[in-house]
């Protein structure tokens, strides 16, 4: 009887497992009703009728269009070869044995680097190559090596244009050879989880193919030694290493979706996090470089900062979408149109502003002279639409000044106060110079922050100068105390304008 029961239990377990397997298989689409199996979906047939990885076809298509770029830069040493002066009875002896050998030492050396690129355009015997700006930066000599080992150098290699702001450069080579050209895809259509194939020359190893997926889109704020101003990276786990820079990131169709640019790694080698410039950015930049030799960008003239959740609440917004203007450059299109510090831009030229990087790209890609509508939320919560005629972005980015210089006023009140976990002193006091050495003449400086306090949670730091609290101008301790009394029981975040390291910023603090 017991054995019979065991048989029944075993049969039920088997049947349950079989049913579960069928359901899971159907959900994962590992087979279909016509009996198609996994092999037919994960592999493709080659000309011989055998199954092979789909990456084989992609590699065969892409690799011949990838080039190896080697550069050489001559670095000249400055200064005297031996900076010491010899005086006294033994001066000739010292000069002979110490100074003369240094004078004969070479006064320059050759710095070499390797990178990648790919052919994306042809015009007769001229081929155009996309790569990174940092690959050919300051190069005195450039050598292009093709897939058949042919080297092109000298006058047959030309820099068409380069753009440091996006880390993109276009080269042109002349050759009678019939070379393949890669098709540029659409990086706006890629999805997280899509296959991604990187091709390049890591550590000088020609045309190495690595495979992964799109790990994320729209990455910004990445610290890179050669970091571009405009960051909107594709993140991938396809292996990218030194030497891959400038090579293509492609999809399963062999279309370029990005330019491999950098990695984030504590060791300097691949750890699964690589970044590529979206090909749509490369299209926009390369078109201008081919046409004008430089990139012409729209210019608004504001210094924006990211909108945090607390700042959004302070402005009465449901989501932290948009950018906050922390400073308006004097005489800029924004200044002339009436945009102000403290405005939150929520729409630009009819499109919603999601975050800082997308906003910067929206402005940059809008041609100079274009009249756009900018929708803002003012500090008092009022929505306003302002028409602005964009200018042309200056070629050399200038650093923001730490606010407007003001004439020194006779405001002699000194003292200290505390609120929300921060202790402040009047900026005019002698002691304040220990904590802040900037140009600001009025305000209060934070000299102590209590751990775990609302001030620390808001991101305030020792040395910050507070210029405004919830619309109240803070010219000294008296104003600070007035604001502290008004907002001590505030149920919503209070907006603060501060000066940190000479730059204005906005923060939101929750007093309770």
Long-range contacts (C-beta under 8 A, 24 or more apart in sequence): 54-252, 55-197, 55-209, 55-211, 55-252, 57-254, 58-197, 58-250, 58-252, 58-253, 58-254, 59-197, 59-199, 59-209, 61-180, 61-254, 62-118, 62-182, 62-197, 62-199, 62-209, 62-248, 62-250, 62-254, 63-147, 63-199, 63-207, 63-209, 64-147, 64-179, 64-180, 65-118, 65-119, 65-147, 65-179, 65-180, 65-181, 65-182, 65-248, 66-116, 66-117, 66-118, 66-147, 66-199, 66-200, 66-201, 66-207, 66-247, 66-248, 67-116, 67-117, 67-118, 67-119, 67-129, 67-144, 67-145, 67-146, 67-147, 68-114, 68-116, 68-144, 68-145, 68-201, 68-204, 68-206, 68-207, 69-114, 69-115, 69-116, 69-117, 69-129, 69-131, 69-135, 69-136, 69-142, 69-143, 69-144, 69-145, 69-171, 69-246, 70-112, 70-113, 70-114, 70-115, 70-142, 70-143, 70-145, 71-112, 71-113, 71-114, 71-115, 71-135, 71-136, 71-139, 71-141, 71-142, 71-143, 72-110, 72-111, 72-112, 72-139, 72-140, 72-141, 72-143, 73-110, 73-111, 73-112, 73-113, 73-138, 73-139, 73-140, 74-108, 74-109, 74-110, 74-111, 74-140, 75-108, 75-109, 75-110, 75-111, 76-107, 76-108, 77-107, 77-108, 77-109, 81-105, 81-107, 114-201, 114-203, 114-204, 114-243, 115-201, 115-243, 115-245, 115-246, 116-199, 116-200, 116-201, 116-243, 116-244, 116-245, 116-246, 116-247, 116-260, 117-144, 117-171, 117-246, 117-247, 118-182, 118-199, 118-246, 118-247, 118-248, 118-256, 119-179, 119-180, 119-181, 119-182, 120-181, 120-182, 120-184, 120-256, 120-286, 121-181, 121-286, 121-290, 122-179, 122-181, 125-174, 125-175, 125-176, 126-172, 126-173, 126-174, 127-172, 127-173, 127-174, 127-175, 127-179, 127-181, 128-160, 128-170, 128-171, 128-172, 128-286, 128-290, 129-170, 129-171, 129-172, 129-173, 130-168, 130-169, 130-170, 130-246, 130-248, 130-259, 130-282, 130-286, 131-168, 131-169, 131-170, 131-171, 131-245, 131-246, 131-259, 132-167, 132-168, 132-169, 132-226, 132-245, 132-246, 132-259, 132-261, 132-277, 133-162, 133-163, 133-164, 133-166, 133-167, 133-168, 133-169, 133-226, 133-228, 134-167, 134-226, 134-245, 135-169, 135-245, 135-246, 136-162, 136-169, 136-171, 137-162, 137-164, 137-226, 142-171, 144-171, 144-173, 145-206, 146-175, 146-177, 146-179, 147-206, 147-207, 148-177, 150-175, 150-177, 160-289, 160-290, 160-293, 161-288, 161-289, 161-290, 161-292, 161-293, 161-294, 161-295, 162-289, 163-285, 163-289, 163-294, 163-295, 164-228, 164-229, 165-228, 165-229, 165-230, 165-295, 165-297, 165-397, 166-228, 166-229, 166-230, 166-277, 166-281, 166-282, 166-285, 166-295, 167-226, 167-227, 167-228, 167-261, 167-277, 168-259, 168-277, 168-281, 168-282, 168-285, 168-286, 168-289, 169-289, 170-286, 170-289, 170-290, 182-248, 182-250, 182-254, 182-255, 182-256, 183-254, 183-255, 183-256, 184-255, 184-256, 184-279, 184-282, 184-283, 185-250, 185-251, 185-253, 185-255, 185-256, 185-257, 185-279, 186-255, 186-257, 186-279, 186-280, 187-234, 187-257, 187-258, 187-278, 187-279, 187-280, 187-281, 188-278, 188-280, 190-214, 190-217, 190-234, 190-251, 190-257, 192-216, 192-217, 194-251, 195-251, 195-252, 196-234, 196-236, 196-238, 196-249, 196-250, 196-251, 196-257, 196-258, 197-238, 197-249, 197-250, 197-251, 197-252, 198-236, 198-238, 198-239, 198-240, 198-244, 198-247, 198-248, 198-249, 198-250, 198-260, 198-274, 198-276, 199-247, 199-248, 199-250, 200-240, 200-243, 200-244, 200-245, 200-246, 200-247, 200-248, 200-260, 201-243, 201-244, 201-247, 202-239, 202-240, 202-241, 202-242, 202-243, 202-244, 203-241, 203-242, 203-243, 204-243, 205-243, 208-244, 210-238, 210-239, 210-240, 211-238, 212-236, 212-237, 212-238, 212-239, 213-237, 213-238, 215-273, 218-355, 218-357, 218-358, 219-275, 220-355, 220-356, 220-357, 221-357, 222-262, 222-264, 222-275, 224-261, 224-262, 224-275, 226-262, 228-277, 229-360, 229-397, 230-281, 230-357, 230-360, 230-361, 230-364, 231-357, 232-277, 232-278, 232-281, 232-357, 232-358, 232-361, 233-261, 233-275, 233-276, 233-277, 233-278, 234-258, 234-275, 234-276, 234-277, 234-278, 235-273, 235-274, 235-275, 236-274, 236-275, 236-276, 237-272, 237-273, 237-274, 238-274, 239-270, 239-274, 240-270, 240-274, 240-275, 240-276, 241-269, 241-270, 242-268, 244-274, 249-276, 256-282, 258-282, 281-361, 284-365, 294-395, 296-367, 296-368, 296-392, 296-393, 297-363, 297-364, 297-365, 297-368, 297-392, 297-393, 298-363, 298-364, 298-365, 298-366, 298-367, 298-368, 298-370, 298-390, 298-391, 298-392, 298-393, 299-332, 299-333, 299-363, 299-368, 299-390, 299-391, 299-392, 299-393, 299-394, 300-332, 300-333, 300-334, 300-339, 300-363, 300-374, 300-388, 300-390, 300-391, 301-328, 301-329, 301-331, 301-332, 301-333, 301-334, 301-335, 301-391, 302-327, 302-328, 302-329, 302-332, 302-334, 302-339, 303-327, 303-328, 303-329, 303-400, 303-503, 303-504, 304-345, 304-356, 304-359, 304-360, 305-356, 305-505, 305-506, 306-355, 306-356, 307-344, 307-355, 308-507, 308-508, 310-458, 310-493, 310-507, 310-508, 310-509, 310-510, 311-344, 311-493, 311-495, 311-506, 311-507, 311-508, 313-492, 313-493, 313-508, 314-492, 314-493, 314-494, 314-495, 314-508, 315-344, 315-377, 315-379, 315-381, 315-495, 316-377, 316-381, 317-344, 317-346, 317-377, 321-346, 321-352, 321-353, 321-354, 321-355, 322-346, 322-353, 322-377, 323-353, 323-355, 323-356, 323-359, 324-506, 325-376, 326-497, 326-503, 326-504, 326-505, 326-506, 327-400, 327-403, 327-503, 327-504, 329-400, 330-404, 332-391, 333-388, 333-389, 333-390, 333-391, 334-388, 337-374, 337-386, 337-387, 337-388, 337-389, 338-386, 339-374, 339-376, 339-386, 339-388, 340-378, 341-497, 341-504, 342-378, 342-379, 342-468, 342-495, 342-497, 342-506, 343-376, 343-377, 343-378, 343-379, 344-376, 344-377, 345-374, 345-375, 345-376, 346-375, 346-376, 346-377, 346-383, 347-373, 347-374, 347-375, 348-372, 348-374, 348-375, 349-373, 349-374, 363-390, 364-393, 366-390, 368-392, 368-393, 379-471, 379-495, 380-471, 400-503, 401-502, 402-438, 402-439, 402-440, 402-499, 402-501, 402-502, 402-503, 402-504, 403-439, 403-440, 403-467, 403-499, 403-502, 403-504, 405-439, 406-441, 406-442, 408-441, 409-441, 409-442, 411-442, 411-475, 411-476, 413-476, 413-477, 413-478, 414-477, 415-477, 416-477, 417-444, 417-477, 417-480, 417-481, 417-484, 419-480, 419-481, 419-483, 419-484, 419-488, 419-511, 420-453, 420-454, 420-455, 420-458, 420-484, 420-509, 420-511, 421-449, 421-450, 421-452, 421-453, 421-454, 421-455, 421-456, 422-446, 422-448, 422-449, 422-450, 422-453, 422-455, 422-460, 423-447, 423-448, 423-449, 424-466, 424-477, 424-480, 425-477, 426-476, 426-477, 427-465, 427-476, 428-476, 435-462, 435-463, 436-463, 436-465, 438-465, 438-499, 438-501, 438-502, 439-502, 440-465, 440-467, 440-499, 442-467, 442-474, 442-475, 442-476, 443-467, 443-474, 443-475, 443-476, 443-499, 444-474, 444-476, 444-477, 444-480, 454-509, 454-510, 454-511, 454-512, 455-509, 457-509, 457-510, 458-496, 458-507, 458-508, 458-509, 458-510, 459-507, 460-496, 460-498, 460-507, 460-509, 461-500, 463-500, 464-498, 464-499, 464-500, 465-498, 465-499, 465-500, 466-496, 466-497, 466-498, 467-497, 467-498, 467-499, 467-504, 468-495, 468-496, 468-497, 469-494, 469-495, 469-496, 470-494, 470-495, 470-496, 471-495, 487-511
